[in-house]
Amino acid sequence: MRPMQAEIDRLHLRIAELEGEKADVEAFAAVAAHEMLAPLVLADAYATTVADGLDEDIHAGARRDLDALRRAAARTRLLVETLLHDARSRGRPLRVQRVDLNLVLDESLTLLAPEIEVRDAVVHGTRLPEVSVEEPLISAVFTNLLLNALRYGPREHGRIIVDATRDEDCWRISVQSGGPTIPAADRERIFERYHRGRGERRAVGAGLGLTICRHIVERHGGHIGVTAADDGANRFYFTLPVRG
C-alpha cells in the first residue's frame, strides 16, 4: 500500500502546485488588465479635448478621425474591463445579488452612446426582469452584445431590439439586430477564442468578447447562443436561471 500512498501524495502535491500556478496567472491577468486601462482613459480624454477645440466646419475630417479614435478606445476599454471583471471573479464564488436588468441596459446604452450616435441607431427595449447575478459581469455581457449588434448591423439607421421571455426555469434575454445573417455553421464557432466573423468589418477586435461572454453566462448556470429571426436578423441570446 505504501507505493500507492506515495503516488496519491505526489498527485495531491501536483494539484496544489497547479492551483498555485492558476492563481498566479489569474492575479497577473487582473493586474495587467488594470494597468491597461490607464492609457485608454488618457487617450479618450485627449481625443475629446482636441475634438472640442476644433472648428466644426474647417476640421470636419480631423473630427471624424478623433471620433473614430474615441470609439476604438472605448471598445478596447470595454474588452479590458470585461477581462478585469472576469479575472477578478475566477477562483471565488459569484457575488450574486438581485439586479434590475433595465438599469443594466441603461448603463450599457450610456457607455455606447457615441457608437449609437455615429451610426444613428435606435435601440428598442421591452421590460426586463430582476435576476440574481453578479452585476458587473452581466453588465459586461449586455454591453458586448450591444456593441456587436452595432458593429455588425447596418452602418446607418440600424434598429436593435432587446427583450426578455420567461421559460419554465430561466429568463431568456435577447439582442436582435440587422446586418448579414450569421451562417448556421458559424453560430457555435463565433463563441470560440479569437474567432471572428467573415468580412472586412468583422476584422476589428481580438475575437475575445463573445468567448468571455460565454464564460460569464455559463458561470451563472446559463447558456448563450445566436439564432436567425424570421426576417433573417441575428438574434443573440443568453439565459439566466430563475432564482429566488
Long-range contacts (C-beta under 8 A, 24 or more apart in sequence): 22-91, 23-91, 26-87, 26-90, 26-91, 29-83, 29-87, 30-84, 30-87, 30-88, 33-80, 33-81, 33-83, 33-84, 33-87, 34-84, 36-80, 37-77, 37-80, 37-81, 37-84, 40-73, 40-76, 40-77, 40-80, 41-77, 43-69, 43-73, 44-70, 44-73, 44-74, 44-77, 47-73, 67-114, 67-118, 70-114, 71-114, 71-115, 71-118, 74-111, 74-112, 74-114, 74-115, 75-147, 75-204, 75-205, 78-111, 78-140, 78-143, 78-144, 78-147, 78-209, 79-205, 79-206, 79-208, 79-209, 79-212, 81-140, 82-140, 82-143, 82-144, 82-209, 82-212, 83-208, 83-212, 85-136, 85-137, 85-140, 86-137, 86-140, 86-212, 86-215, 86-216, 89-134, 89-137, 89-219, 94-133, 94-134, 94-137, 94-219, 94-220, 95-134, 96-132, 96-133, 96-134, 96-243, 97-132, 97-133, 97-134, 97-135, 98-130, 98-131, 98-132, 98-244, 99-130, 99-131, 99-132, 99-133, 99-135, 99-138, 100-128, 100-130, 101-128, 101-129, 101-130, 101-131, 101-138, 101-142, 101-164, 101-173, 102-127, 102-128, 104-128, 104-135, 104-138, 104-139, 104-142, 105-142, 105-162, 107-139, 108-139, 108-142, 108-143, 108-146, 109-146, 111-143, 112-143, 112-146, 112-147, 112-150, 115-147, 115-150, 115-151, 116-150, 119-150, 119-153, 119-154, 119-155, 119-156, 119-157, 119-158, 120-156, 120-157, 120-158, 121-150, 121-153, 121-154, 121-157, 121-158, 121-159, 121-160, 122-157, 122-158, 122-159, 122-160, 123-160, 123-161, 123-162, 124-159, 124-160, 124-161, 124-162, 125-161, 125-162, 125-163, 126-162, 126-163, 126-164, 127-164, 128-162, 128-163, 128-164, 128-173, 129-164, 129-166, 129-171, 131-171, 131-240, 131-242, 131-243, 132-243, 132-244, 133-220, 133-240, 134-220, 137-216, 137-219, 137-220, 138-216, 138-220, 138-240, 140-212, 140-213, 140-216, 141-213, 141-216, 141-217, 141-224, 141-238, 142-175, 144-209, 144-210, 144-212, 144-213, 145-175, 145-213, 145-236, 145-238, 146-175, 147-209, 148-175, 148-209, 148-210, 148-236, 149-175, 149-176, 149-177, 149-234, 149-236, 150-177, 151-201, 151-202, 151-204, 152-177, 152-179, 152-180, 152-197, 152-201, 152-202, 152-234, 153-177, 153-178, 153-179, 154-178, 154-179, 166-242, 167-239, 169-241, 169-242, 170-222, 170-239, 170-240, 170-241, 170-242, 171-239, 171-240, 171-242, 172-237, 172-238, 172-239, 173-237, 173-238, 173-239, 173-240, 174-235, 174-236, 174-237, 175-235, 175-236, 175-237, 176-229, 176-233, 176-234, 176-235, 176-236, 177-233, 177-234, 178-233, 178-234, 179-233, 179-234, 181-228, 181-232, 181-233, 181-234, 182-226, 182-228, 182-234, 184-228, 187-225, 187-226, 187-227, 188-225, 190-226, 191-224, 191-225, 213-238
